[in-house]
Amino acid sequence: MGGTIEPCSAFSPPFIFEDGLSEMVESNFQNDPMAAKFLIETETMVPRIGMGLDICCQAVFKEEHLKRIQSIKNPITNFIVEHIRSWLNVWQFNKSNGFYPFDTFIPIYLMKPELFTTVDLFLTIDTEEIPGKIEILEKKREYSAPITYCMNFKTENGKKEFMEILISSLIK
């Protein structure tokens, strides 16, 4: 999980940096481009799924979601509310109407892969000019399977369905 194929930003304007890199390179890949290169470019026939900002910035965790979790009173939901509140406050302080639940995309993909559209790609990672930037290769690698990259939700209702799966899983 990391990177971005189509330039986009996960950040509200106060978080966007003047160099413009925040729109071309996702922070995990930018902070360790050599590790990203290793993960993306290692020859393997093992199926891999890629999720970057392309899909992860489409679903937003909002105040209404927190209130729904908060309505269920038990130790787990109390813990979740206590720890999510600070994330929501930071993003709201920076003029956002919520935050992106990045790390929840992988388990929800595993639970319901038919929710997403994917494309098989052979990718490379820049470590010199724009460290961490993903580039699509024009030809396939001979000894490697492509990365199945999640780009979007299959339906217009996908974002709502994603958030419903997330919230209902948290309040079980």
Summary of the structure (lengths in Angstrom):
residues: 172
radius of gyration: 17.4
end to end distance: 25.7
largest distance: 54.2
contacts: 480
relative contact order: 0.22
helix: 45%
strand: 15%
